[in-house]
């Protein structure tokens, strides 16, 4: 009987060792779960960014107002008959 108990204890210790320190151990599983959660959060951010870009692309394809807005803000273009005023803040003058 003592031999059977000793064998069972040894088997239990071997299984516990493999569970905590062997390949695919619990620490690895926890790290992988944390990595999966981080990747899910990153994917959600990228989905939101892609949705915003898709909406912008559709707006640019369909409307001239978006193209005009982008030309004005990014390229500094103005329409005929308009006067362009550039306002320089005091902070910008001091930096230069």
C-alpha positions as a printed Julia matrix, in Angstrom:
96×3 Matrix{Float64}:
   0.0    0.0     0.0
   2.84   2.38    0.87
   4.42   1.7    -2.5
   1.18   2.59   -4.3
   0.87   5.86   -2.37
   4.51   6.69   -3.11
   4.01   5.97   -6.84
   0.89   8.17   -6.91
   2.73  11.01   -5.15
   5.62  10.76   -7.62
   3.2   10.81  -10.56
   1.42  13.81   -9.07
   4.72  15.65   -8.69
   5.73  14.83  -12.26
   2.41  16.08  -13.6
   2.61  19.24  -11.51
   6.14  19.87  -12.74
   5.02  19.55  -16.37
   2.02  21.79  -15.69
   4.07  24.62  -14.2
   7.48  24.26  -15.86
   7.12  22.11  -19.0
   6.22  23.03  -22.58
   2.94  24.92  -22.73
   3.06  25.67  -19.02
   0.58  27.87  -17.19
   2.84  30.93  -17.28
   3.03  30.68  -21.07
  -0.73  30.34  -21.29
  -1.24  33.46  -19.18
   1.25  35.4   -21.28
  -0.47  34.3   -24.47
  -3.86  35.32  -23.1
  -2.49  38.76  -22.24
  -0.98  39.05  -25.73
  -4.32  38.07  -27.29
  -6.14  40.76  -25.3
  -3.58  43.38  -26.32
  -3.9   42.34  -29.97
  -7.71  42.53  -29.77
  -7.49  46.1   -28.45
  -5.05  47.05  -31.21
  -7.31  45.46  -33.83
 -10.28  47.45  -32.56
  -8.32  50.7   -32.83
  -7.3   49.79  -36.37
 -10.91  48.91  -37.29
 -12.04  52.35  -36.1
  -9.23  54.01  -38.06
 -10.1   52.02  -41.17
 -13.77  52.95  -40.84
 -12.85  56.63  -40.62
 -10.57  56.35  -43.65
 -13.26  54.49  -45.59
 -15.77  57.23  -44.79
 -13.29  59.86  -45.92
 -12.6   57.98  -49.17
 -16.33  57.69  -49.88
 -16.78  61.39  -49.14
 -13.94  62.28  -51.49
 -15.37  60.07  -54.23
 -18.86  61.49  -53.98
 -18.62  65.13  -52.99
 -16.7   68.1   -54.25
 -17.02  69.86  -50.9
 -14.59  67.45  -49.25
 -12.08  67.96  -52.06
 -12.45  71.72  -51.75
 -12.03  71.57  -47.98
  -8.89  69.47  -48.28
  -7.45  71.78  -50.97
  -8.07  74.78  -48.75
  -6.67  73.31  -45.53
  -3.73  71.29  -46.84
  -2.7   73.18  -49.95
  -3.74  76.71  -48.95
  -5.81  77.22  -52.1
  -8.37  80.01  -52.37
 -11.21  80.78  -54.79
 -11.21  83.66  -57.23
 -12.31  86.86  -55.56
 -11.33  85.7   -52.08
  -8.65  87.38  -50.01
  -6.25  85.2   -48.04
  -5.22  86.36  -44.57
  -2.53  84.56  -42.6
  -2.56  85.13  -38.87
   0.68  84.45  -37.05
   0.44  83.84  -33.31
   2.94  85.49  -30.93
   4.18  82.05  -29.83
   5.19  81.2   -33.39
   7.12  84.47  -33.77
   9.06  83.91  -30.53
  10.07  80.38  -31.55
  11.65  81.58  -34.78
